[in-house]
Amino acid sequence: ESFTADPGHEVVLYTTAWCGYCAKARRFLESNQVEYTEIDIERSEAGRQEYERLGGYGVPLFLIDGRPIFGLDPAAVADALRSPPPVDGEGI
């Protein structure tokens, strides 16, 4: 699925080096020109702890603006990135 991401989202992708779905997740984000931070949970102890705190049970795990999306779900990722990112203090 091709889409245009609204700029300003914070995207973190929790992965492992051997995961085929993680490679697809990287290609999906890159093909849609989404900037993201990748954390290999087998190489980063702090990253693994954060992944576990989020309830991670498999990779990839997307964290978009603080909201987790478990597994490779391009439609959910695209939906999250099409809308404007949350504004600090919004709704207060």
C-alpha positions in Angstrom: 0.0 0.0 0.0 1.3 3.4 -1.0 0.4 6.5 1.1 1.6 9.9 2.0 2.5 10.3 5.7 1.6 13.5 7.5 5.0 14.9 8.6 6.0 15.1 12.2 5.1 11.6 13.5 7.5 9.9 15.8 8.0 6.3 14.5 10.1 3.6 16.2 10.4 0.1 14.7 11.4 -2.7 17.1 13.1 -5.5 15.0 15.6 -8.3 14.9 18.2 -8.8 12.2 16.9 -12.3 11.2 13.1 -11.3 10.9 11.7 -11.4 7.4 8.7 -9.4 8.4 11.0 -6.8 9.9 12.7 -6.4 6.5 9.3 -6.0 4.9 8.4 -3.4 7.5 11.6 -1.4 6.8 10.9 -1.5 3.0 7.3 -0.4 3.6 8.3 2.6 5.6 11.2 3.5 3.3 9.1 3.1 0.1 6.6 5.6 1.6 9.4 8.0 2.8 8.6 7.6 6.5 11.4 8.6 8.8 11.8 6.2 11.6 14.2 4.9 14.3 15.0 1.2 14.3 15.8 -0.6 17.5 17.2 -4.2 17.3 15.8 -5.8 20.5 18.6 -8.4 20.4 21.4 -5.8 20.3 20.0 -3.1 22.6 19.2 -4.1 26.2 17.4 -0.8 26.8 15.5 -1.3 23.5 14.4 -4.8 24.6 13.2 -3.5 28.0 11.1 -0.8 26.3 9.8 -3.4 23.9 8.8 -5.7 26.8 7.2 -2.7 28.7 5.1 -2.1 25.6 3.8 -5.7 25.7 5.9 -6.9 22.8 5.4 -10.5 21.9 6.8 -10.6 18.4 8.5 -8.5 15.8 8.1 -6.2 14.1 6.5 -3.8 16.6 5.7 -0.3 15.4 5.5 2.5 17.9 3.8 5.5 16.3 3.4 8.6 18.5 3.6 6.4 21.5 0.9 4.0 20.3 2.0 0.4 19.6 1.0 -1.6 16.4 1.9 -5.2 16.8 3.1 -7.2 13.8 3.3 -6.2 10.1 -0.1 -4.4 9.6 0.5 -2.0 6.7 -3.1 -0.7 6.8 -3.0 0.2 10.5 0.5 1.8 10.1 -0.7 3.8 7.0 -3.9 4.9 8.9 -1.8 6.1 11.9 0.5 8.1 9.7 -2.1 9.7 7.4 -3.6 11.7 10.2 -1.8 14.7 11.8 0.5 13.8 14.7 -0.9 14.6 18.2 -0.1 18.0 19.5 1.3 18.3 23.1 -1.4 19.5 25.4 -4.1 18.9 22.8 -7.5 18.5 24.3 -6.6 20.1 27.6 
